[in-house]
Amino acid sequence: MDMEPQKQVINEPQEQDFNQLPLEYETKSALPVVVGVIFCIFQVFSLFGGLLLLLGGALIGGLGAEAGDSDVADAGAIVGGMGVMLLVMGIIGIYSGVMIAQRKKLGVQMAWGLLGLGAILSIGTSVMLEQPIDPTILGCNGICAVLVGLPLMVGSASQHME
């Protein structure tokens, strides 16, 4: 038998150019999440204040009705109404803070509306009670409006807001 050496064919890998673009990963800014969580925390304080006003108004109104004093009962109703309004504003504020944390522009706009409403209510209360307008509350609302709007103002965060 004739033994010829067998030839082995080795396929060498060929270099292929697929014109692939390098992948670039873009990280999202954490600023909307931080601002949204902080806004939610402060709105929880608003909720507790609304509950206290509601309970205080019910207590005052009940005491006034028991004593037969309609002025005290009316004052209790007004305080209770303010408590309900503060509760509703707190719930809307928590919802808008969650929306900010989810990178939604509507959350920032709702928060601005709540801060504006708070400023208007502060001015209205001062006028009704014939007291000077408190610039501290207006200043705090203005600073909060700027802080809540930061996710829309910072370029790295605003490009990811829906």
N, C-alpha and C positions, 0 to 999 in steps of 0.2 A: 504494500500500500504506500502510496505516495503521500507523504505528509507535507502538505504545503502549509506554510504559516497562514493563519487566517488574519484577515485585515480587520482591524477594529476602527469603526468610524466614531469619532468623538465630536459631538456637536458642541461647539464653543458658543457661549452666550454672546449674542450680538448686542451692541449698544444701540438702544432705541431712544429717540428724542420725541417725547410726547408733548412738548411745549407746555408743560404744566406750570401754572402760576403758583408761586409760594402762597401758602395759606396764612392769612393774617387774622388773628383772633382779636376781636374788639371787646374790651371789658366795659361793662356798664358801670356808670358812676353810682355809688351808694348814697349819694346826697338825697334823692327823692325818698328813699326808704327811711333814712334818718329823720328828715323833716316830717314825714308822715307819721312816724311813731311818736315823735315829740309832740306834734299837734294833737294826736289822739290822747296822749297822757294829760295834756292840759285841758282837754275837753271832758275828761273824766272828772276833773275838779269842778267843772261847770255843772255836770250832772249831779254831783253831791250837793252843790250849792242850791240847785233847783229843787232837789228833794227836801233840803232843810227849809227853804222858803215855803214850799208847799205844805209841809207839816206844821211849820210855824203859823202860816195863814189859817190852816184848819183849826189849830189850837186857839188862836186869837179870835177867829170867827165863832167858834163854839163857846168860848167864854163870854163874848159879847152877846150872843143870842141867849145864853143862860141868864145873864144879868138883865136882859131886856134893853140893852144899849145898842141901838141900830148903827150908830157911828162906828163903834168898835167892830161890829159884825161886818160892816162895809169895808173897813180897813183890812180885816182879815181876808175878805174876798179879794181885795186888790193885791195883797201880798201873795195869796194863793195863786192868783192869775199870773203874777210875775214868776212864781216858781214853775208853773206849767210852761211858760214861755222859755224859761231858762233850760228846762228839761228837754224841750223840743230842739232848742238851739244846740244843746250838748250832744244829742243823738245825731243831728245832722253834721255836727263838727267831727264826731268820731267816724262817721261814714266818709266824710271828705278826707280825713286823715288816712283812712284805709285806701281811698282812691289815689291819694298822692303817693303812698307807698307802693301802689301798683303801677305807678308811672302814668297816671291819667291826668291830662290837663284840666279836665272838668273838676277834679278834686281841688286843685289850686284855685280855680274860679269860685267854687262854692265856699272855700275858706275865706277868700277875699270878701265875698258877699256877707258872710257871718261877721267878719271883723268890722265891715262897714255898718252893718245893722247894729252891732254893739256900740259903735261910736254914736250913731244916731239916737239910740235909746238912752245913752248916757247924757247927751245934750238935751233930749226931751225931758228926762227926769230932772235935770238941773233947772230947766226953765219952769217946769210944773211946781217944783219946790221953791222957786224963787231964790236959788242959790247960784253962786258963780260956777261957770263951767270948769270942770276939773281937767287941766291940761295933762295931768299924769295919765289918765285913762286914755285920752286921745293919743298921747305919745306912745304908750304901750301898744295900742292897736296899730299904729303906724309902723312901729318896729316889727311887730308880729307879721304884718302884711308883707314887709320886705323879706323877712326870714322865710315865710311860706312861699314867696315867689322866687326864692333862690333856685329851685330846680329848673325854672323856665329861663332864668338869667344866665346861668353857667352853661357854657357851650357843650361841655362833655356830658352834662345831664340832660340838657334840653333836647338833644338830638334823639334821645331814647324815650321821650315823653310822647304819649299817644294823644 
